[in-house]
Every structure is written in structure tokens, then in C-alpha cells.
Amino acid sequence: MIYGVIALEAGLSPLRAQAMSAIVFTGSAQFLTVQLLANLTPALVVILTGFVVNLRHLLYSASVAPWLQGLSGPWKALLSYLLTDEAYAVTIINYRQNG
């Protein structure tokens, strides 16, 4: 809800704000993108900033990879889409404690 308010205040239409929530599945990138767009930042800078902020997901994936090796490609694709900071924290603790 907070993102929606900020997005609308930054000038995004309700449809674009909602579409961004459906496409960009990371809160930090959403907030960052809206702030940059509100300041009329060039599109390339917005894209590169979002990319750099989300590089942490590469590290998340590498750290859970040993436990997910046996899964099929579709399962891995689904899990990569659902990989959030909170899901990673719970998952890695569980894997380390229970194998």
C-alpha cells in the first residue's frame, strides 16, 4: 500500500503502478524506481540502478543452489520468481538447520 501511495504521488497512473507491482517483484526496486522516475532520471540509469540493487538475488540463488540441484527447470524457475528477501531468510535458516 505504501508503494502505491508513493507511486501515485510520483506521477504514475494507477494502472502503471499496479502493473509495476505485478512485474517487479522486489519492493526495494519499486521504491527506488519510483523515486528516480519522480526526479526525471534517464531510463538507462533507472534500469541499471534496479539491476545493481537486485544483484543480491544472484547471491541468494548461489547460496541455496546446493539444496535445489535435483529440482526440474520449471520448479527452479518458479522458485526464482518467488525469491524475496524474507523467503530467502526463512529458507536458508531451514536448510542450514535441517539439511
Secondary structure in CASP SS format (residue, H / E / C, confidence):
PFRMAT SS
TARGET T0000
AUTHOR 0000-0000-0000
METHOD secondary structure of the structure
MODEL  1
M C 1.00
I H 1.00
Y H 1.00
G H 1.00
V H 1.00
I H 1.00
A H 1.00
L H 1.00
E H 1.00
A C 1.00
G C 1.00
L C 1.00
S C 1.00
P H 1.00
L H 1.00
R H 1.00
A H 1.00
Q H 1.00
A H 1.00
M H 1.00
S H 1.00
A H 1.00
I H 1.00
V C 1.00
F C 1.00
T C 1.00
G H 1.00
S H 1.00
A H 1.00
Q H 1.00
F H 1.00
L H 1.00
T H 1.00
V H 1.00
Q H 1.00
L H 1.00
L H 1.00
A H 1.00
N C 1.00
L C 1.00
T C 1.00
P C 1.00
A H 1.00
L H 1.00
V H 1.00
V H 1.00
I H 1.00
L H 1.00
T H 1.00
G H 1.00
F H 1.00
V H 1.00
V H 1.00
N C 1.00
L C 1.00
R H 1.00
H H 1.00
L H 1.00
L H 1.00
Y H 1.00
S H 1.00
A H 1.00
S H 1.00
V H 1.00
A H 1.00
P H 1.00
W H 1.00
L H 1.00
Q C 1.00
G C 1.00
L C 1.00
S C 1.00
G H 1.00
P H 1.00
W H 1.00
K H 1.00
A H 1.00
L H 1.00
L H 1.00
S H 1.00
Y H 1.00
L C 1.00
L C 1.00
T C 1.00
D H 1.00
E H 1.00
A H 1.00
Y H 1.00
A H 1.00
V H 1.00
T H 1.00
I H 1.00
I H 1.00
N H 1.00
Y H 1.00
R H 1.00
Q H 1.00
N H 1.00
G C 1.00
END
